[in-house]
């Protein structure tokens, strides 16, 4: 497993990866309707996260099986978290003008960060 310092580096890299996938990549390729299971863009966005997570884990551990396990888990968790957030937002007709929208965004981000914390613990 990883040592304490390596786990902190991993956690930082996963947070940086999250910013790249959620902000940079989504600014280039819009994610589509994350409440629609037939929209492939929601899956593609989650896959961006999973692939980048797998790469981060691989380059820090050189363990292919851990990288695949964590990448698949992140893909599934990311899609699920985004689906729940998007469904709640759509159901309540929330926009950036609503305080509840920003509260929901905060919960969404905390859920993702909690996953990364779990990954760091798993690999410790």
N, CA, C and O atoms as CSV, one atom per row, in Angstrom:
chain,resi,resn,atom,element,x,y,z
A,1,UNK,N,N,0.824,-1.205,0.000
A,1,UNK,CA,C,0.000,0.000,0.000
A,1,UNK,C,C,0.853,1.248,0.000
A,1,UNK,O,O,2.074,1.188,0.148
A,2,UNK,N,N,0.203,2.359,-0.165
A,2,UNK,CA,C,0.880,3.647,-0.164
A,2,UNK,C,C,1.194,4.086,1.249
A,2,UNK,O,O,0.486,3.720,2.187
A,3,UNK,N,N,2.245,4.864,1.411
A,3,UNK,CA,C,2.552,5.477,2.693
A,3,UNK,C,C,1.726,6.744,2.867
A,3,UNK,O,O,0.955,7.119,1.983
A,4,UNK,N,N,1.891,7.393,3.999
A,4,UNK,CA,C,1.108,8.586,4.305
A,4,UNK,C,C,1.355,9.707,3.305
A,4,UNK,O,O,0.404,10.302,2.798
A,5,UNK,N,N,2.608,10.002,3.017
A,5,UNK,CA,C,2.925,11.079,2.080
A,5,UNK,C,C,2.385,10.757,0.687
A,5,UNK,O,O,1.809,11.620,0.024
A,6,UNK,N,N,2.573,9.517,0.251
A,6,UNK,CA,C,2.073,9.114,-1.070
A,6,UNK,C,C,0.552,9.215,-1.132
A,6,UNK,O,O,-0.007,9.588,-2.163
A,7,UNK,N,N,-0.115,8.885,-0.033
A,7,UNK,CA,C,-1.581,8.992,0.008
A,7,UNK,C,C,-2.033,10.440,-0.105
A,7,UNK,O,O,-3.040,10.731,-0.751
A,8,UNK,N,N,-1.289,11.353,0.526
A,8,UNK,CA,C,-1.621,12.778,0.414
A,8,UNK,C,C,-1.387,13.279,-1.014
A,8,UNK,O,O,-2.180,14.062,-1.536
A,9,UNK,N,N,-0.316,12.833,-1.632
A,9,UNK,CA,C,-0.049,13.198,-3.029
A,9,UNK,C,C,-1.158,12.646,-3.916
A,9,UNK,O,O,-1.642,13.339,-4.811
A,10,UNK,N,N,-1.562,11.397,-3.671
A,10,UNK,CA,C,-2.647,10.789,-4.433
A,10,UNK,C,C,-3.925,11.606,-4.287
A,10,UNK,O,O,-4.592,11.896,-5.279
A,11,UNK,N,N,-4.267,11.977,-3.063
A,11,UNK,CA,C,-5.485,12.749,-2.824
A,11,UNK,C,C,-5.428,14.080,-3.566
A,11,UNK,O,O,-6.408,14.481,-4.195
A,12,UNK,N,N,-4.294,14.765,-3.498
A,12,UNK,CA,C,-4.147,16.022,-4.235
A,12,UNK,C,C,-4.315,15.795,-5.741
A,12,UNK,O,O,-5.014,16.558,-6.407
A,13,UNK,N,N,-3.686,14.764,-6.270
A,13,UNK,CA,C,-3.766,14.474,-7.706
A,13,UNK,C,C,-5.202,14.150,-8.121
A,13,UNK,O,O,-5.635,14.540,-9.205
A,14,UNK,N,N,-5.940,13.442,-7.270
A,14,UNK,CA,C,-7.346,13.142,-7.578
A,14,UNK,C,C,-8.199,14.407,-7.561
A,14,UNK,O,O,-9.115,14.543,-8.372
A,15,UNK,N,N,-7.910,15.329,-6.653
A,15,UNK,CA,C,-8.642,16.603,-6.625
A,15,UNK,C,C,-8.313,17.436,-7.868
A,15,UNK,O,O,-9.199,18.057,-8.455
A,16,UNK,N,N,-7.040,17.446,-8.262
A,16,UNK,CA,C,-6.638,18.153,-9.481
A,16,UNK,C,C,-7.291,17.511,-10.702
A,16,UNK,O,O,-7.760,18.209,-11.600
A,17,UNK,N,N,-7.320,16.191,-10.731
A,17,UNK,CA,C,-7.981,15.454,-11.813
A,17,UNK,C,C,-9.442,15.828,-11.886
A,17,UNK,O,O,-9.992,15.990,-12.975
A,18,UNK,N,N,-10.077,15.966,-10.731
A,18,UNK,CA,C,-11.499,16.316,-10.679
A,18,UNK,C,C,-11.734,17.693,-11.313
A,18,UNK,O,O,-12.680,17.872,-12.080
A,19,UNK,N,N,-10.883,18.649,-10.993
A,19,UNK,CA,C,-11.007,19.986,-11.575
A,19,UNK,C,C,-10.848,19.928,-13.098
A,19,UNK,O,O,-11.576,20.598,-13.830
A,20,UNK,N,N,-9.903,19.133,-13.559
A,20,UNK,CA,C,-9.677,19.006,-15.007
A,20,UNK,C,C,-10.889,18.380,-15.684
A,20,UNK,O,O,-11.359,18.893,-16.700
A,21,UNK,N,N,-11.401,17.283,-15.140
A,21,UNK,CA,C,-12.517,16.573,-15.774
A,21,UNK,C,C,-13.831,17.338,-15.627
A,21,UNK,O,O,-14.615,17.395,-16.575
A,22,UNK,N,N,-14.086,17.926,-14.459
A,22,UNK,CA,C,-15.369,18.596,-14.230
A,22,UNK,C,C,-15.420,19.999,-14.823
A,22,UNK,O,O,-16.486,20.452,-15.238
A,23,UNK,N,N,-14.301,20.682,-14.869
A,23,UNK,CA,C,-14.319,22.064,-15.338
A,23,UNK,C,C,-13.716,22.203,-16.739
A,23,UNK,O,O,-14.380,22.695,-17.651
A,24,UNK,N,N,-12.488,21.782,-16.910
A,24,UNK,CA,C,-11.826,21.973,-18.201
A,24,UNK,C,C,-12.470,21.136,-19.304
A,24,UNK,O,O,-12.873,21.675,-20.335
A,25,UNK,N,N,-12.570,19.836,-19.097
A,25,UNK,CA,C,-13.118,18.966,-20.153
A,25,UNK,C,C,-14.583,19.293,-20.422
A,25,UNK,O,O,-15.007,19.305,-21.577
A,26,UNK,N,N,-15.365,19.560,-19.371
A,26,UNK,CA,C,-16.783,19.897,-19.596
A,26,UNK,C,C,-16.943,21.254,-20.281
A,26,UNK,O,O,-17.975,21.508,-20.902
A,27,UNK,N,N,-15.939,22.129,-20.179
A,27,UNK,CA,C,-16.037,23.409,-20.885
A,27,UNK,C,C,-15.806,23.210,-22.386
A,27,UNK,O,O,-16.241,24.021,-23.205
A,28,UNK,N,N,-15.122,22.130,-22.729
A,28,UNK,CA,C,-14.835,21.821,-24.134
A,28,UNK,C,C,-15.919,20.913,-24.719
A,28,UNK,O,O,-16.393,21.137,-25.832
A,29,UNK,N,N,-16.303,19.895,-23.963
A,29,UNK,CA,C,-17.314,18.919,-24.414
A,29,UNK,C,C,-18.430,18.882,-23.377
A,29,UNK,O,O,-18.274,18.321,-22.292
A,30,UNK,N,N,-19.548,19.484,-23.728
A,30,UNK,CA,C,-20.675,19.562,-22.798
A,30,UNK,C,C,-21.143,18.156,-22.417
A,30,UNK,O,O,-21.146,17.256,-23.257
A,31,UNK,N,N,-21.546,17.959,-21.128
A,31,UNK,CA,C,-21.857,16.617,-20.643
A,31,UNK,C,C,-23.218,16.061,-21.054
A,31,UNK,O,O,-23.455,14.866,-20.875
A,32,UNK,N,N,-24.107,16.868,-21.589
A,32,UNK,CA,C,-25.423,16.359,-21.967
A,32,UNK,C,C,-26.353,16.280,-20.766
A,32,UNK,O,O,-26.094,16.874,-19.719
A,33,UNK,N,N,-27.439,15.536,-20.936
A,33,UNK,CA,C,-28.466,15.402,-19.895
A,33,UNK,C,C,-28.104,14.232,-18.985
A,33,UNK,O,O,-28.261,13.071,-19.361
A,34,UNK,N,N,-27.621,14.546,-17.794
A,34,UNK,CA,C,-27.182,13.499,-16.864
A,34,UNK,C,C,-28.349,12.787,-16.188
A,34,UNK,O,O,-28.138,11.850,-15.419
A,35,UNK,N,N,-29.583,13.222,-16.467
A,35,UNK,CA,C,-30.758,12.521,-15.921
A,35,UNK,C,C,-31.326,11.529,-16.928
A,35,UNK,O,O,-32.261,10.794,-16.612
A,36,UNK,N,N,-30.780,11.502,-18.116
A,36,UNK,CA,C,-31.287,10.658,-19.196
A,36,UNK,C,C,-30.309,9.502,-19.428
A,36,UNK,O,O,-29.190,9.698,-19.903
A,37,UNK,N,N,-30.765,8.289,-19.077
A,37,UNK,CA,C,-29.899,7.116,-19.240
A,37,UNK,C,C,-29.564,6.827,-20.706
A,37,UNK,O,O,-28.635,6.069,-20.985
A,38,UNK,N,N,-30.309,7.422,-21.644
A,38,UNK,CA,C,-30.062,7.193,-23.062
A,38,UNK,C,C,-29.062,8.186,-23.649
A,38,UNK,O,O,-28.644,8.043,-24.798
A,39,UNK,N,N,-28.678,9.195,-22.862
A,39,UNK,CA,C,-27.728,10.195,-23.342
A,39,UNK,C,C,-26.295,9.714,-23.063
A,39,UNK,O,O,-25.881,9.651,-21.906
A,40,UNK,N,N,-25.549,9.380,-24.104
A,40,UNK,CA,C,-24.198,8.840,-23.896
A,40,UNK,C,C,-23.216,9.849,-23.293
A,40,UNK,O,O,-22.180,9.449,-22.761
A,41,UNK,N,N,-23.522,11.147,-23.367
A,41,UNK,CA,C,-22.582,12.149,-22.856
A,41,UNK,C,C,-22.408,12.066,-21.346
A,41,UNK,O,O,-21.329,12.366,-20.836
A,42,UNK,N,N,-23.451,11.665,-20.621
A,42,UNK,CA,C,-23.330,11.486,-19.175
A,42,UNK,C,C,-22.354,10.364,-18.839
A,42,UNK,O,O,-21.548,10.470,-17.914
A,43,UNK,N,N,-22.448,9.284,-19.616
A,43,UNK,CA,C,-21.529,8.158,-19.422
A,43,UNK,C,C,-20.107,8.557,-19.801
A,43,UNK,O,O,-19.146,8.177,-19.133
A,44,UNK,N,N,-19.985,9.327,-20.881
A,44,UNK,CA,C,-18.667,9.757,-21.338
A,44,UNK,C,C,-17.996,10.635,-20.282
A,44,UNK,O,O,-16.796,10.508,-20.038
A,45,UNK,N,N,-18.770,11.527,-19.655
A,45,UNK,CA,C,-18.233,12.385,-18.592
A,45,UNK,C,C,-17.740,11.529,-17.414
A,45,UNK,O,O,-16.645,11.751,-16.898
A,46,UNK,N,N,-18.537,10.568,-17.003
A,46,UNK,CA,C,-18.133,9.687,-15.899
A,46,UNK,C,C,-16.894,8.874,-16.298
A,46,UNK,O,O,-16.014,8.629,-15.473
A,47,UNK,N,N,-16.836,8.464,-17.550
A,47,UNK,CA,C,-15.680,7.714,-18.046
A,47,UNK,C,C,-14.420,8.585,-18.068
A,47,UNK,O,O,-13.322,8.096,-17.802
A,48,UNK,N,N,-14.577,9.873,-18.383
A,48,UNK,CA,C,-13.433,10.797,-18.286
A,48,UNK,C,C,-12.837,10.703,-16.887
A,48,UNK,O,O,-11.623,10.576,-16.721
A,49,UNK,N,N,-13.707,10.768,-15.885
A,49,UNK,CA,C,-13.251,10.707,-14.497
A,49,UNK,C,C,-12.586,9.364,-14.197
A,49,UNK,O,O,-11.510,9.317,-13.602
A,50,UNK,N,N,-13.227,8.289,-14.607
A,50,UNK,CA,C,-12.684,6.959,-14.320
A,50,UNK,C,C,-11.330,6.720,-14.954
A,50,UNK,O,O,-10.422,6.188,-14.315
A,51,UNK,N,N,-11.194,7.114,-16.213
A,51,UNK,CA,C,-9.921,6.925,-16.915
A,51,UNK,C,C,-8.824,7.771,-16.281
A,51,UNK,O,O,-7.712,7.292,-16.057
A,52,UNK,N,N,-9.142,9.030,-15.994
A,52,UNK,CA,C,-8.137,9.892,-15.370
A,52,UNK,C,C,-7.764,9.401,-13.973
A,52,UNK,O,O,-6.598,9.469,-13.583
A,53,UNK,N,N,-8.740,8.909,-13.223
A,53,UNK,CA,C,-8.450,8.346,-11.900
A,53,UNK,C,C,-7.548,7.124,-12.034
A,53,UNK,O,O,-6.588,6.972,-11.280
A,54,UNK,N,N,-7.855,6.259,-12.989
A,54,UNK,CA,C,-7.024,5.070,-13.202
A,54,UNK,C,C,-5.591,5.471,-13.557
A,54,UNK,O,O,-4.638,4.857,-13.078
A,55,UNK,N,N,-5.440,6.488,-14.385
A,55,UNK,CA,C,-4.092,6.943,-14.755
A,55,UNK,C,C,-3.347,7.507,-13.550
A,55,UNK,O,O,-2.169,7.211,-13.353
A,56,UNK,N,N,-4.030,8.320,-12.745
A,56,UNK,CA,C,-3.401,8.867,-11.533
A,56,UNK,C,C,-2.933,7.733,-10.630
A,56,UNK,O,O,-1.794,7.730,-10.161
A,57,UNK,N,N,-3.818,6.774,-10.391
A,57,UNK,CA,C,-3.491,5.660,-9.498
A,57,UNK,C,C,-2.353,4.825,-10.081
A,57,UNK,O,O,-1.435,4.430,-9.362
A,58,UNK,N,N,-2.416,4.560,-11.378
A,58,UNK,CA,C,-1.353,3.758,-11.988
A,58,UNK,C,C,0.008,4.450,-11.863
A,58,UNK,O,O,0.995,3.821,-11.482
A,59,UNK,N,N,0.057,5.749,-12.186
A,59,UNK,CA,C,1.351,6.448,-12.163
A,59,UNK,C,C,1.885,6.672,-10.757
A,59,UNK,O,O,3.068,6.963,-10.584
A,60,UNK,N,N,1.029,6.540,-9.750
A,60,UNK,CA,C,1.508,6.664,-8.375
A,60,UNK,C,C,1.791,5.317,-7.712
A,60,UNK,O,O,2.540,5.248,-6.737
A,61,UNK,N,N,1.189,4.244,-8.242
A,61,UNK,CA,C,1.361,2.931,-7.615
A,61,UNK,C,C,2.001,1.904,-8.541
A,61,UNK,O,O,2.570,0.923,-8.064
A,62,UNK,N,N,1.920,2.106,-9.845
A,62,UNK,CA,C,2.343,1.131,-10.854
A,62,UNK,C,C,1.636,-0.209,-10.684
A,62,UNK,O,O,2.173,-1.258,-11.040
A,63,UNK,N,N,0.433,-0.159,-10.138
A,63,UNK,CA,C,-0.369,-1.360,-9.926
A,63,UNK,C,C,-1.574,-1.311,-10.868
A,63,UNK,O,O,-2.514,-0.546,-10.654
A,64,UNK,N,N,-1.529,-2.139,-11.910
A,64,UNK,CA,C,-2.573,-2.127,-12.942
A,64,UNK,C,C,-3.928,-2.528,-12.359
A,64,UNK,O,O,-4.936,-1.886,-12.654
A,65,UNK,N,N,-3.966,-3.569,-11.544
A,65,UNK,CA,C,-5.256,-4.037,-11.027
A,65,UNK,C,C,-5.896,-2.993,-10.112
A,65,UNK,O,O,-7.103,-2.769,-10.199
A,66,UNK,N,N,-5.117,-2.350,-9.238
A,66,UNK,CA,C,-5.671,-1.281,-8.403
A,66,UNK,C,C,-6.175,-0.126,-9.269
A,66,UNK,O,O,-7.238,0.435,-9.003
A,67,UNK,N,N,-5.416,0.224,-10.296
A,67,UNK,CA,C,-5.814,1.319,-11.179
A,67,UNK,C,C,-7.145,1.003,-11.861
A,67,UNK,O,O,-8.012,1.873,-11.952
A,68,UNK,N,N,-7.316,-0.220,-12.336
A,68,UNK,CA,C,-8.559,-0.612,-13.009
A,68,UNK,C,C,-9.722,-0.631,-12.018
A,68,UNK,O,O,-10.791,-0.092,-12.306
A,69,UNK,N,N,-9.522,-1.245,-10.860
A,69,UNK,CA,C,-10.582,-1.330,-9.843
A,69,UNK,C,C,-11.044,0.062,-9.443
A,69,UNK,O,O,-12.243,0.336,-9.409
A,70,UNK,N,N,-10.097,0.939,-9.140
A,70,UNK,CA,C,-10.426,2.288,-8.686
A,70,UNK,C,C,-11.023,3.115,-9.830
A,70,UNK,O,O,-11.934,3.912,-9.604
A,71,UNK,N,N,-10.524,2.934,-11.042
A,71,UNK,CA,C,-11.071,3.649,-12.196
A,71,UNK,C,C,-12.512,3.265,-12.480
A,71,UNK,O,O,-13.348,4.130,-12.739
A,72,UNK,N,N,-12.806,1.976,-12.433
A,72,UNK,CA,C,-14.189,1.514,-12.634
A,72,UNK,C,C,-15.092,2.025,-11.516
A,72,UNK,O,O,-16.201,2.497,-11.767
A,73,UNK,N,N,-14.605,1.928,-10.280
A,73,UNK,CA,C,-15.397,2.414,-9.137
A,73,UNK,C,C,-15.678,3.906,-9.275
A,73,UNK,O,O,-16.800,4.349,-9.028
A,74,UNK,N,N,-14.674,4.683,-9.666
A,74,UNK,CA,C,-14.873,6.127,-9.805
A,74,UNK,C,C,-15.864,6.434,-10.924
A,74,UNK,O,O,-16.691,7.335,-10.783
A,75,UNK,N,N,-15.793,5.703,-12.026
A,75,UNK,CA,C,-16.743,5.904,-13.120
A,75,UNK,C,C,-18.169,5.691,-12.622
A,75,UNK,O,O,-19.040,6.531,-12.846
A,76,UNK,N,N,-18.404,4.576,-11.952
A,76,UNK,CA,C,-19.748,4.255,-11.458
A,76,UNK,C,C,-20.217,5.247,-10.391
A,76,UNK,O,O,-21.359,5.705,-10.423
A,77,UNK,N,N,-19.342,5.571,-9.459
A,77,UNK,CA,C,-19.704,6.515,-8.401
A,77,UNK,C,C,-19.944,7.909,-8.964
A,77,UNK,O,O,-20.887,8.590,-8.561
A,78,UNK,N,N,-19.100,8.332,-9.886
A,78,UNK,CA,C,-19.257,9.671,-10.451
A,78,UNK,C,C,-20.587,9.776,-11.199
A,78,UNK,O,O,-21.313,10.760,-11.054
A,79,UNK,N,N,-20.897,8.759,-11.995
A,79,UNK,CA,C,-22.161,8.792,-12.734
A,79,UNK,C,C,-23.343,8.839,-11.765
A,79,UNK,O,O,-24.280,9.613,-11.962
A,80,UNK,N,N,-23.298,8.023,-10.734
A,80,UNK,CA,C,-24.387,7.957,-9.763
A,80,UNK,C,C,-24.567,9.289,-9.040
A,80,UNK,O,O,-25.690,9.777,-8.909
A,81,UNK,N,N,-23.481,9.874,-8.577
A,81,UNK,CA,C,-23.557,11.158,-7.871
A,81,UNK,C,C,-24.114,12.241,-8.799
A,81,UNK,O,O,-24.996,13.003,-8.402
A,82,UNK,N,N,-23.604,12.310,-10.026
A,82,UNK,CA,C,-24.092,13.313,-10.974
A,82,UNK,C,C,-25.552,13.087,-11.332
A,82,UNK,O,O,-26.316,14.042,-11.467
A,83,UNK,N,N,-25.943,11.825,-11.488
A,83,UNK,CA,C,-27.341,11.510,-11.805
A,83,UNK,C,C,-28.268,11.993,-10.687
A,83,UNK,O,O,-29.294,12.621,-10.949
A,84,UNK,N,N,-27.899,11.697,-9.445
A,84,UNK,CA,C,-28.729,12.112,-8.303
A,84,UNK,C,C,-28.809,13.636,-8.233
A,84,UNK,O,O,-29.896,14.194,-8.085
A,85,UNK,N,N,-27.665,14.307,-8.337
A,85,UNK,CA,C,-27.656,15.772,-8.292
A,85,UNK,C,C,-28.490,16.368,-9.414
A,85,UNK,O,O,-29.293,17.271,-9.179
A,86,UNK,N,N,-28.310,15.875,-10.620
A,86,UNK,CA,C,-29.029,16.409,-11.771
A,86,UNK,C,C,-30.525,16.157,-11.672
A,86,UNK,O,O,-31.331,17.008,-12.050
A,87,UNK,N,N,-30.894,14.989,-11.164
A,87,UNK,CA,C,-32.313,14.657,-11.006
A,87,UNK,C,C,-32.978,15.581,-9.982
A,87,UNK,O,O,-34.073,16.090,-10.219
A,88,UNK,N,N,-32.315,15.793,-8.852
A,88,UNK,CA,C,-32.852,16.703,-7.825
A,88,UNK,C,C,-32.948,18.114,-8.382
A,88,UNK,O,O,-33.952,18.795,-8.172
A,89,UNK,N,N,-31.933,18.553,-9.079
A,89,UNK,CA,C,-31.906,19.900,-9.650
A,89,UNK,C,C,-33.025,20.083,-10.676
A,89,UNK,O,O,-33.723,21.097,-10.671
A,90,UNK,N,N,-33.187,19.098,-11.547
A,90,UNK,CA,C,-34.215,19.164,-12.593
A,90,UNK,C,C,-35.617,19.108,-11.987
A,90,UNK,O,O,-36.498,19.875,-12.375
A,91,UNK,N,N,-35.817,18.204,-11.040
A,91,UNK,CA,C,-37.122,18.033,-10.391
A,91,UNK,C,C,-37.567,19.318,-9.684
A,91,UNK,O,O,-38.754,19.646,-9.667
A,92,UNK,N,N,-36.604,20.039,-9.102
A,92,UNK,CA,C,-36.908,21.265,-8.367
A,92,UNK,C,C,-36.715,22.535,-9.204
A,92,UNK,O,O,-36.820,23.654,-8.702
A,93,UNK,N,N,-36.427,22.324,-10.510
A,93,UNK,CA,C,-36.232,23.443,-11.442
A,93,UNK,C,C,-35.218,24.460,-10.915
A,93,UNK,O,O,-35.446,25.669,-10.973
A,94,UNK,N,N,-34.104,23.954,-10.405
A,94,UNK,CA,C,-33.085,24.824,-9.832
A,94,UNK,C,C,-32.192,25.401,-10.927
A,94,UNK,O,O,-31.819,24.707,-11.872
A,95,UNK,N,N,-31.864,26.650,-10.787
A,95,UNK,CA,C,-30.916,27.321,-11.680
A,95,UNK,C,C,-29.846,27.969,-10.804
A,95,UNK,O,O,-29.924,27.939,-9.576
A,96,UNK,N,N,-28.856,28.550,-11.456
A,96,UNK,CA,C,-27.771,29.202,-10.722
A,96,UNK,C,C,-28.273,30.380,-9.890
A,96,UNK,O,O,-27.553,30.879,-9.025
A,97,UNK,N,N,-29.482,30.821,-10.143
A,97,UNK,CA,C,-30.070,31.930,-9.381
A,97,UNK,C,C,-30.609,31.481,-8.021
A,97,UNK,O,O,-30.868,32.314,-7.153
A,98,UNK,N,N,-30.778,30.175,-7.834
A,98,UNK,CA,C,-31.349,29.644,-6.590
A,98,UNK,C,C,-30.256,29.280,-5.590
A,98,UNK,O,O,-29.246,28.682,-5.962
A,99,UNK,N,N,-30.455,29.639,-4.316
A,99,UNK,CA,C,-29.514,29.253,-3.263
A,99,UNK,C,C,-29.451,27.737,-3.120
A,99,UNK,O,O,-28.388,27.189,-2.830
A,100,UNK,N,N,-30.577,27.054,-3.320
A,100,UNK,CA,C,-30.598,25.594,-3.205
A,100,UNK,C,C,-29.737,24.935,-4.280
A,100,UNK,O,O,-29.185,23.859,-4.051
A,101,UNK,N,N,-29.616,25.562,-5.444
A,101,UNK,CA,C,-28.753,25.039,-6.497
A,101,UNK,C,C,-27.310,24.953,-5.990
A,101,UNK,O,O,-26.634,23.940,-6.175
A,102,UNK,N,N,-26.855,26.021,-5.354
A,102,UNK,CA,C,-25.467,26.070,-4.878
A,102,UNK,C,C,-25.250,25.135,-3.703
A,102,UNK,O,O,-24.175,24.551,-3.567
A,103,UNK,N,N,-26.254,24.985,-2.857
A,103,UNK,CA,C,-26.149,24.016,-1.758
A,103,UNK,C,C,-26.034,22.603,-2.327
A,103,UNK,O,O,-25.236,21.797,-1.848
A,104,UNK,N,N,-26.836,22.310,-3.352
A,104,UNK,CA,C,-26.788,20.997,-4.001
A,104,UNK,C,C,-25.442,20.772,-4.674
A,104,UNK,O,O,-24.902,19.667,-4.627
A,105,UNK,N,N,-24.894,21.814,-5.300
A,105,UNK,CA,C,-23.565,21.717,-5.914
A,105,UNK,C,C,-22.515,21.391,-4.852
A,105,UNK,O,O,-21.620,20.579,-5.087
A,106,UNK,N,N,-22.626,22.023,-3.692
A,106,UNK,CA,C,-21.668,21.771,-2.609
A,106,UNK,C,C,-21.753,20.321,-2.147
A,106,UNK,O,O,-20.727,19.674,-1.940
A,107,UNK,N,N,-22.971,19.808,-1.984
A,107,UNK,CA,C,-23.146,18.409,-1.572
A,107,UNK,C,C,-22.577,17.477,-2.644
A,107,UNK,O,O,-21.920,16.487,-2.323
A,108,UNK,N,N,-22.826,17.792,-3.902
A,108,UNK,CA,C,-22.296,17.010,-5.029
A,108,UNK,C,C,-20.767,16.955,-4.973
A,108,UNK,O,O,-20.176,15.880,-5.077
A,109,UNK,N,N,-20.138,18.108,-4.809
A,109,UNK,CA,C,-18.674,18.147,-4.771
A,109,UNK,C,C,-18.134,17.404,-3.552
A,109,UNK,O,O,-17.140,16.685,-3.653
A,110,UNK,N,N,-18.779,17.574,-2.412
A,110,UNK,CA,C,-18.347,16.845,-1.212
A,110,UNK,C,C,-18.477,15.336,-1.401
A,110,UNK,O,O,-17.637,14.578,-0.916
A,111,UNK,N,N,-19.505,14.900,-2.089
A,111,UNK,CA,C,-19.669,13.466,-2.366
A,111,UNK,C,C,-18.507,12.956,-3.219
A,111,UNK,O,O,-17.957,11.888,-2.949
A,112,UNK,N,N,-18.135,13.720,-4.249
A,112,UNK,CA,C,-16.997,13.322,-5.092
A,112,UNK,C,C,-15.702,13.297,-4.280
A,112,UNK,O,O,-14.916,12.356,-4.387
A,113,UNK,N,N,-15.483,14.332,-3.471
A,113,UNK,CA,C,-14.254,14.389,-2.667
A,113,UNK,C,C,-14.209,13.234,-1.663
A,113,UNK,O,O,-13.138,12.703,-1.368
A,114,UNK,N,N,-15.357,12.856,-1.152
A,114,UNK,CA,C,-15.422,11.725,-0.222
A,114,UNK,C,C,-15.004,10.437,-0.924
A,114,UNK,O,O,-14.348,9.584,-0.326
A,115,UNK,N,N,-15.381,10.299,-2.183
A,115,UNK,CA,C,-14.942,9.138,-2.965
A,115,UNK,C,C,-13.420,9.124,-3.081
A,115,UNK,O,O,-12.796,8.072,-2.942
A,116,UNK,N,N,-12.824,10.282,-3.335
A,116,UNK,CA,C,-11.368,10.347,-3.471
A,116,UNK,C,C,-10.679,10.041,-2.149
A,116,UNK,O,O,-9.627,9.402,-2.123
A,117,UNK,N,N,-11.270,10.497,-1.059
A,117,UNK,CA,C,-10.743,10.164,0.261
A,117,UNK,C,C,-10.807,8.655,0.470
A,117,UNK,O,O,-9.864,8.057,0.987
A,118,UNK,N,N,-11.921,8.040,0.069
A,118,UNK,CA,C,-12.062,6.593,0.163
A,118,UNK,C,C,-11.034,5.851,-0.669
A,118,UNK,O,O,-10.501,4.827,-0.240
A,119,UNK,N,N,-10.756,6.365,-1.857
A,119,UNK,CA,C,-9.732,5.760,-2.720
A,119,UNK,C,C,-8.368,5.837,-2.037
A,119,UNK,O,O,-7.615,4.863,-2.039
A,120,UNK,N,N,-8.050,6.989,-1.456
A,120,UNK,CA,C,-6.759,7.150,-0.772
A,120,UNK,C,C,-6.657,6.186,0.413
A,120,UNK,O,O,-5.601,5.596,0.645
A,121,UNK,N,N,-7.736,6.029,1.151
A,121,UNK,CA,C,-7.751,5.078,2.288
A,121,UNK,C,C,-7.579,3.649,1.758
A,121,UNK,O,O,-6.794,2.873,2.304
A,122,UNK,N,N,-8.305,3.309,0.708
A,122,UNK,CA,C,-8.234,1.971,0.108
A,122,UNK,C,C,-6.795,1.624,-0.286
A,122,UNK,O,O,-6.346,0.492,-0.106
A,123,UNK,N,N,-6.091,2.606,-0.819
A,123,UNK,CA,C,-4.725,2.359,-1.321
A,123,UNK,C,C,-3.646,2.578,-0.270
A,123,UNK,O,O,-2.466,2.369,-0.549
A,124,UNK,N,N,-4.027,2.995,0.931
A,124,UNK,CA,C,-3.070,3.269,2.010
A,124,UNK,C,C,-2.375,1.981,2.453
A,124,UNK,O,O,-1.535,2.011,3.352
